[in-house]
Amino acid sequence: MKPIQVGLLGIGTVGSGTFNVLKRNQEEIRRRAGRGIEITMVADLDTARAQSIVGSDVTVVNDARAVIANPEIDIVIELIGGYGIAKALVLEAIAAGKHVVTANKALLAVHGTEIFAAASAKGVMVAFEAAVAGGIPIIKALREGLTANSIQWIAGIINGTTNFILSEMRDKGLDFDVVLKEAQRLGYAEADPTFDIEGVDAAHKVTLMSAIAFGIPVQFDKAYVEGITQLGATDIKYAEQLGYRIKLLGITKRTAQGIELRVHPSLVPAKRLIANVEGAMNAVVVQGDAVGATLYYGKGAGSEPTASAVIADLVDITRLHTADPHQRVPHLAFQPDAMSDLLVLPMSEVVTSYYLRLRVADEAGVLAQVTGLLAGSGISIDAVLQREADEVSGENGTSTDLIILTHDTREGTMNDALSQLQKLSTVLAPIVRIRKEELN
């Protein structure tokens, strides 16, 4: 059979990795796919650089629309990124009857409902394994491997930059700003790391996993997003003493009230496997009713790990290229006419447990005052520890740190209690609140 012909839009880090891996492993891939897969056309603004990567046998243009317009191209790989031109090009490729492979989690998390509907109407596929957790095949696991299960919850370390920063903060006892500069120097963090450190990147990814797990539309605008910029070395140290590690988690959970969709730092018991995922690695835990907990671990970014996922999508499309569209795996695992309208809960309705740290005056009655106020709000306390205040604060002898672990509490209730606690004259600094996830 004639090889499937692929057009590549953007040949940066992932694009060049995709071209190189596909070329290196072409025979193995052909044996698996049932026919050859060839990138025959590339669009990139830097045509000279692109040509130097792909060689003289591949057509290189500076206009992505020329790739889409080429009737010989069966599949378009979109690796441009962002919401703007990438959205227009993906929709144009679909309208032209091309299948699409993309690593663009931002695009799909925000505009996925429109894109998947357009693809379904046209009878083409949009594959996006590379959009979540790089080389880890988590999308395929959720869409196919775990299809017998009612998924109960997912919790993932799905941003390597933040995991590297938190690992370094814990290992070296350094504050966030210091480690961020080092992460940028080593290339783990971008010059503008906002999407990573503020949790936006992780929220894009968990939005996609939530849609697949629970059969709901992609709803990034309903995700609660909190990054790691306010975390200090003090709380990472205290968490360690308590038997926990702090990780930025993307969490989605099915409850009787609706679906939780949130990204924030979390205390995770140190004995959990996911708590021991260090450096820039990713890991996702999926809890299914039949299978129990399953863990997926690997490189969440990088040229060839992400290329691995892109090429897996190429192979899937090649296998199903001529199949009846109704026999293909649906984009979001559930049949389009069987999607659920389950409510995505506002963060104020989420129930979880908490770590609180209060810098308080070192005087009699303060502990009773604090615990009494929490009890009056209906918040049950699991443990209370008292530690000498940081030497850095210059307040030794006049202040102390109270560390409180709570039982499960509604977020809105905790917000009200923290507002009252912060007004106490004996509370000397902003209260630190970090959610706690047992993941059992």
C-alpha positions as CSV (number, residue, x, y, z in Angstrom):
1,M,0.0,0.0,0.0
2,K,1.1,3.6,-0.6
3,P,2.5,5.2,2.5
4,I,0.3,7.5,4.5
5,Q,1.6,11.0,3.8
6,V,1.9,13.5,6.7
7,G,2.3,17.3,6.7
8,L,4.0,18.8,9.7
9,L,3.2,22.3,10.9
10,G,6.1,23.5,13.0
11,I,9.4,21.8,13.3
12,G,10.7,23.0,16.7
13,T,11.8,20.7,19.5
14,V,8.9,18.2,19.2
15,G,8.6,18.5,15.5
16,S,12.3,17.6,14.9
17,G,12.0,14.8,17.4
18,T,9.0,13.4,15.5
19,F,10.7,13.5,12.2
20,N,13.9,11.8,13.6
21,V,12.1,9.1,15.5
22,L,9.8,8.3,12.6
23,K,12.8,8.1,10.2
24,R,14.9,6.0,12.6
25,N,12.2,3.5,13.4
26,Q,10.4,3.6,10.1
27,E,10.5,-0.2,9.5
28,E,9.3,-1.1,13.0
29,I,6.5,1.4,12.7
30,R,5.5,0.2,9.2
31,R,5.3,-3.4,10.6
32,R,2.9,-2.2,13.3
33,A,0.8,0.2,11.3
34,G,0.4,-2.0,8.3
35,R,1.8,0.6,5.9
36,G,4.4,3.2,5.8
37,I,4.1,6.6,7.4
38,E,6.1,9.4,5.8
39,I,6.4,13.2,6.6
40,T,6.5,14.5,3.1
41,M,5.8,18.2,3.7
42,V,6.8,20.7,6.5
43,A,5.7,24.2,7.2
44,D,7.9,26.5,9.3
45,L,8.8,30.2,9.2
46,D,12.5,29.3,9.2
47,T,12.6,27.3,6.0
48,A,16.4,27.0,5.9
49,R,16.6,25.5,9.3
50,A,13.7,23.2,8.6
51,Q,15.2,22.0,5.3
52,S,18.5,21.3,7.2
53,I,16.6,19.0,9.6
54,V,14.5,17.1,7.0
55,G,16.8,17.0,4.0
56,S,16.1,17.5,0.3
57,D,13.5,14.8,-0.1
58,V,10.9,16.7,2.0
59,T,9.1,19.8,0.7
60,V,9.5,22.7,3.0
61,V,7.2,25.8,2.9
62,N,6.7,28.9,5.0
63,D,2.9,28.8,4.7
64,A,1.0,26.2,6.8
65,R,-2.1,26.5,4.6
66,A,-0.1,25.2,1.6
67,V,0.3,21.9,3.6
68,I,-3.5,21.8,4.3
69,A,-4.3,22.5,0.7
70,N,-2.1,19.7,-0.6
71,P,-4.5,16.8,-1.7
72,E,-1.7,14.2,-1.2
73,I,-1.5,14.9,2.6
74,D,-3.6,12.5,4.7
75,I,-2.7,13.7,8.2
76,V,-1.7,17.1,9.5
77,I,0.5,17.4,12.7
78,E,0.0,20.7,14.4
79,L,2.9,21.6,16.7
80,I,2.7,25.4,16.5
81,G,1.0,25.8,19.9
82,G,-1.2,28.5,21.4
83,Y,-4.8,29.4,20.8
84,G,-4.6,31.7,17.8
85,I,-3.4,30.6,14.4
86,A,-3.2,27.0,15.6
87,K,-7.0,26.9,16.1
88,A,-7.7,28.3,12.6
89,L,-5.3,25.8,11.0
90,V,-6.7,22.8,12.9
91,L,-10.2,23.7,11.9
92,E,-9.1,24.3,8.3
93,A,-7.4,20.9,8.2
94,I,-10.5,19.3,9.5
95,A,-12.7,21.1,6.9
96,A,-10.3,19.8,4.2
97,G,-10.9,16.3,5.3
98,K,-7.5,15.8,7.0
99,H,-7.0,13.9,10.2
100,V,-5.2,15.9,12.8
101,V,-2.5,15.0,15.4
102,T,-1.7,17.7,17.9
103,A,0.3,18.2,21.1
104,N,-1.6,21.5,21.8
105,K,-3.2,21.0,25.3
106,A,-4.1,24.7,25.6
107,L,-6.0,24.7,22.3
108,L,-8.0,21.5,23.1
109,A,-8.7,22.5,26.8
110,V,-10.2,25.8,25.7
111,H,-11.7,25.0,22.2
112,G,-11.8,21.2,22.3
113,T,-15.6,21.0,22.2
114,E,-15.8,23.0,18.9
115,I,-12.8,21.1,17.4
116,F,-14.1,17.6,18.3
117,A,-17.6,18.4,17.0
118,A,-16.1,19.7,13.7
119,A,-14.0,16.5,13.3
120,S,-17.0,14.2,14.1
121,A,-19.1,16.0,11.5
122,K,-16.4,15.6,8.9
123,G,-15.6,12.0,9.8
124,V,-12.0,12.7,10.6
125,M,-9.9,12.0,13.8
126,V,-8.2,14.4,16.1
127,A,-5.6,12.6,18.1
128,F,-3.8,14.2,21.1
129,E,-1.8,11.7,23.1
130,A,1.1,14.1,23.2
131,A,-1.0,16.9,24.8
132,V,-0.9,15.3,28.2
133,A,2.2,14.0,30.1
134,G,4.5,13.8,27.1
135,G,5.6,10.3,26.4
136,I,3.3,8.7,29.0
137,P,0.4,7.0,27.1
138,I,-2.2,8.3,29.6
139,I,-4.9,9.3,27.0
140,K,-4.9,5.8,25.5
141,A,-5.0,4.2,28.9
142,L,-8.1,6.3,29.9
143,R,-9.9,6.0,26.5
144,E,-9.2,2.3,25.9
145,G,-7.3,0.4,28.6
146,L,-9.6,1.4,31.4
147,T,-12.8,1.5,29.5
148,A,-14.4,-1.2,31.7
149,N,-14.1,1.0,34.7
150,S,-16.1,3.7,36.3
151,I,-13.2,6.2,37.0
152,Q,-13.4,7.5,40.5
153,W,-10.5,10.0,40.5
154,I,-7.3,11.0,38.8
155,A,-4.4,12.8,40.5
156,G,-1.3,13.7,38.4
157,I,2.1,15.4,38.5
158,I,1.7,16.7,35.0
159,N,4.1,19.6,34.8
160,G,7.8,18.8,34.9
161,T,9.0,22.4,35.6
162,T,7.1,22.7,38.8
163,N,8.0,19.2,40.0
164,F,11.7,20.0,39.4
165,I,11.3,23.2,41.4
166,L,9.6,21.5,44.3
167,S,12.1,18.7,44.3
168,E,15.0,21.1,44.5
169,M,13.3,23.2,47.2
170,R,12.9,20.0,49.3
171,D,16.4,18.7,48.6
172,K,18.3,21.9,49.2
173,G,16.0,23.9,51.5
174,L,15.9,26.8,49.1
175,D,13.0,29.2,48.5
176,F,11.0,29.3,45.3
177,D,12.6,32.4,43.6
178,V,16.1,30.9,44.0
179,V,15.2,27.5,42.5
180,L,13.2,29.1,39.7
181,K,16.3,31.0,38.5
182,E,18.3,27.7,38.6
183,A,15.5,25.9,36.7
184,Q,15.7,28.6,34.0
185,R,19.5,28.3,33.8
186,L,19.3,24.6,33.3
187,G,16.5,24.8,30.7
188,Y,13.8,23.2,32.8
189,A,11.8,26.5,33.0
190,E,11.0,28.9,30.2
191,A,12.2,32.5,30.2
192,D,8.5,33.3,30.9
193,P,7.4,30.4,33.1
194,T,4.0,31.8,34.0
195,F,1.9,29.0,32.5
196,D,4.0,26.4,34.4
197,I,4.4,28.0,37.8
198,E,0.9,29.4,38.0
199,G,-0.6,25.9,37.3
200,V,-2.2,26.8,34.0
201,D,-0.4,24.1,32.0
202,A,-1.4,21.4,34.4
203,A,-5.0,22.7,34.4
204,H,-5.1,22.4,30.6
205,K,-4.0,18.8,30.9
206,V,-6.3,17.7,33.8
207,T,-9.2,19.3,31.9
208,L,-8.6,16.9,29.1
209,M,-8.2,13.9,31.4
210,S,-11.4,14.8,33.2
211,A,-13.4,15.0,30.0
212,I,-12.2,11.5,29.0
213,A,-12.6,10.0,32.4
214,F,-16.2,11.2,33.1
215,G,-17.6,11.8,29.6
216,I,-18.1,15.6,30.1
217,P,-17.3,18.4,27.7
218,V,-13.9,20.1,28.1
219,Q,-14.4,23.0,30.5
220,F,-11.1,24.7,31.3
221,D,-13.0,27.8,32.4
222,K,-14.4,25.9,35.4
223,A,-11.1,24.5,36.6
224,Y,-9.7,25.9,39.9
225,V,-6.1,26.9,39.3
226,E,-3.4,27.7,41.9
227,G,0.4,27.6,41.3
228,I,3.4,27.2,43.5
229,T,4.7,30.8,43.6
230,Q,3.6,31.3,47.2
231,L,5.2,28.1,48.6
232,G,8.1,28.6,51.0
233,A,10.9,26.3,52.1
234,T,9.5,26.4,55.6
235,D,6.3,24.6,54.7
236,I,8.1,22.0,52.6
237,K,10.3,21.3,55.6
238,Y,7.4,21.0,58.0
239,A,5.5,18.8,55.6
240,E,8.5,16.5,55.5
241,Q,8.6,16.3,59.3
242,L,5.0,15.3,59.3
243,G,5.6,12.5,56.7
244,Y,4.3,14.4,53.7
245,R,5.7,15.9,50.5
246,I,4.3,18.8,48.6
247,K,3.5,18.3,45.0
248,L,1.6,20.4,42.4
249,L,-1.3,18.0,41.5
250,G,-3.9,18.1,38.8
251,I,-7.0,16.5,40.4
252,T,-10.3,15.5,39.0
253,K,-12.8,13.4,41.0
254,R,-16.3,12.1,40.7
255,T,-18.5,12.9,43.8
256,A,-22.2,12.6,44.5
257,Q,-22.4,16.4,44.1
258,G,-20.5,16.6,40.8
259,I,-17.0,16.6,39.3
260,E,-14.0,18.2,41.0
261,L,-11.5,19.9,38.6
262,R,-8.6,21.5,40.3
263,V,-4.9,22.2,40.3
264,H,-3.0,23.3,43.4
265,P,-0.1,22.3,45.7
266,S,-1.0,19.3,47.9
267,L,0.5,17.5,50.8
268,V,0.8,13.8,49.8
269,P,1.9,11.1,52.2
270,A,5.6,10.3,51.6
271,K,4.8,6.6,51.4
272,R,2.8,7.0,48.2
273,L,4.6,6.2,45.0
274,I,3.6,9.5,43.4
275,A,5.1,11.4,46.3
276,N,8.5,10.0,45.3
277,V,8.4,11.2,41.7
278,E,11.3,13.7,41.6
279,G,12.9,16.1,39.1
280,A,11.1,16.9,35.9
281,M,9.3,13.5,35.7
282,N,5.6,13.1,35.4
283,A,3.2,10.6,37.0
284,V,-0.5,10.1,37.0
285,V,-2.6,7.9,39.4
286,V,-6.0,6.7,38.1
287,Q,-8.5,5.1,40.5
288,G,-11.0,2.8,38.8
289,D,-13.8,0.9,40.5
290,A,-12.7,-2.5,39.0
291,V,-8.9,-2.1,38.6
292,G,-8.2,0.0,41.7
293,A,-5.3,2.4,41.5
294,T,-3.0,2.4,38.5
295,L,0.2,4.5,38.2
296,Y,1.6,5.9,34.9
297,Y,5.2,7.3,35.1
298,G,7.7,8.8,32.7
299,K,9.0,11.8,30.9
300,G,6.4,14.4,30.5
301,A,8.2,16.6,28.0
302,G,11.2,16.7,25.7
303,S,11.8,16.1,22.0
304,E,11.7,12.3,21.6
305,P,9.4,11.4,24.6
306,T,6.7,13.7,23.2
307,A,7.5,12.5,19.6
308,S,6.8,9.0,20.9
309,A,3.2,10.0,21.6
310,V,2.8,11.9,18.4
311,I,3.9,8.9,16.4
312,A,1.6,6.6,18.4
313,D,-1.2,8.8,17.2
314,L,0.0,8.6,13.6
315,V,0.0,4.8,13.8
316,D,-3.5,4.7,15.3
317,I,-4.9,7.0,12.6
318,T,-3.1,4.9,9.9
319,R,-4.7,1.7,11.2
320,L,-8.2,3.3,11.3
321,H,-7.8,5.5,8.2
322,T,-10.3,3.6,6.2
323,A,-12.5,2.4,9.1
324,D,-16.2,3.5,9.5
325,P,-16.0,6.6,11.6
326,H,-18.6,5.1,14.0
327,Q,-16.3,2.2,14.7
328,R,-13.4,4.4,15.9
329,V,-12.7,5.3,19.5
330,P,-14.5,8.5,20.3
331,H,-12.3,11.6,20.9
332,L,-13.4,11.8,24.5
333,A,-13.9,8.1,25.1
334,F,-17.7,8.3,25.3
335,Q,-20.0,8.4,22.3
336,P,-20.7,12.1,21.3
337,D,-24.4,11.6,21.9
338,A,-23.8,10.1,25.3
339,M,-21.8,12.9,26.9
340,S,-22.9,13.8,30.5
341,D,-23.9,17.2,31.8
342,L,-22.5,16.5,35.2
343,L,-21.8,19.7,37.1
344,V,-18.2,20.8,37.6
345,L,-18.1,21.9,41.2
346,P,-17.0,25.4,42.2
347,M,-13.9,25.2,44.5
348,S,-16.0,26.4,47.5
349,E,-17.9,23.1,47.4
350,V,-14.9,20.8,47.2
351,V,-14.3,18.8,50.4
352,T,-10.7,17.9,51.3
353,S,-8.4,18.1,54.3
354,Y,-5.9,20.9,55.1
355,Y,-2.5,21.8,56.4
356,L,-2.5,25.2,58.1
357,R,0.5,27.2,59.4
358,L,-0.1,30.2,61.6
359,R,2.7,32.5,62.8
360,V,1.3,33.5,66.2
361,A,2.3,35.4,69.3
362,D,4.1,33.1,71.8
363,E,1.7,33.7,74.7
364,A,-0.7,31.8,76.8
365,G,-4.2,31.1,75.4
366,V,-3.4,31.5,71.8
367,L,-3.7,27.8,70.9
368,A,-7.0,27.5,72.7
369,Q,-8.2,30.6,70.8
370,V,-7.3,29.2,67.4
371,T,-8.6,25.7,68.0
372,G,-11.8,27.1,69.5
373,L,-12.5,29.2,66.5
374,L,-11.9,26.2,64.2
375,A,-14.2,24.1,66.3
376,G,-16.9,26.8,66.3
377,S,-16.7,26.6,62.5
378,G,-17.3,22.9,62.5
379,I,-13.7,22.1,61.4
380,S,-12.4,18.9,63.0
381,I,-8.7,18.9,63.9
382,D,-6.5,15.9,63.2
383,A,-3.2,17.1,64.7
384,V,-1.6,20.2,66.1
385,L,2.1,20.9,66.3
386,Q,4.0,23.8,67.7
387,R,7.4,24.8,66.3
388,E,9.9,27.6,67.0
389,A,9.5,30.4,64.5
390,D,12.1,30.6,61.7
391,E,15.3,32.3,62.7
392,V,15.0,34.2,59.4
393,S,11.9,36.0,60.8
394,G,13.9,37.7,63.6
395,E,10.9,37.0,65.9
396,N,12.4,34.2,68.0
397,G,11.2,34.3,71.5
398,T,8.1,36.4,70.6
399,S,6.4,34.1,68.1
400,T,5.8,30.5,67.2
401,D,4.5,28.5,64.3
402,L,1.3,26.5,64.9
403,I,0.9,23.7,62.3
404,I,-2.6,22.3,62.2
405,L,-3.8,19.3,60.1
406,T,-7.6,19.1,59.7
407,H,-10.0,16.4,58.8
408,D,-12.1,16.7,55.6
409,T,-13.8,20.1,55.4
410,R,-15.7,22.0,52.8
411,E,-13.5,24.6,51.1
412,G,-16.0,27.4,51.7
413,T,-16.2,26.6,55.4
414,M,-12.4,26.7,55.6
415,N,-12.3,30.1,53.8
416,D,-14.7,31.6,56.3
417,A,-12.7,30.2,59.2
418,L,-9.4,31.5,57.8
419,S,-10.9,34.9,57.4
420,Q,-11.8,35.0,61.1
421,L,-8.5,33.6,62.2
422,Q,-6.5,36.2,60.1
423,K,-8.3,39.0,62.0
424,L,-7.0,37.8,65.4
425,S,-4.4,40.2,66.9
426,T,-2.3,37.2,67.9
427,V,-1.9,36.0,64.3
428,L,1.2,37.8,63.1
429,A,1.5,36.9,59.5
430,P,-0.7,35.7,56.5
431,I,-1.9,32.2,57.2
432,V,-0.5,29.4,55.0
433,R,-3.2,27.0,53.8
434,I,-2.2,23.9,51.7
435,R,-4.7,21.2,50.8
436,K,-3.9,17.6,51.8
437,E,-4.6,14.6,49.6
438,E,-4.3,11.1,51.0
439,L,-4.8,9.4,47.6
440,N,-6.1,6.1,49.0
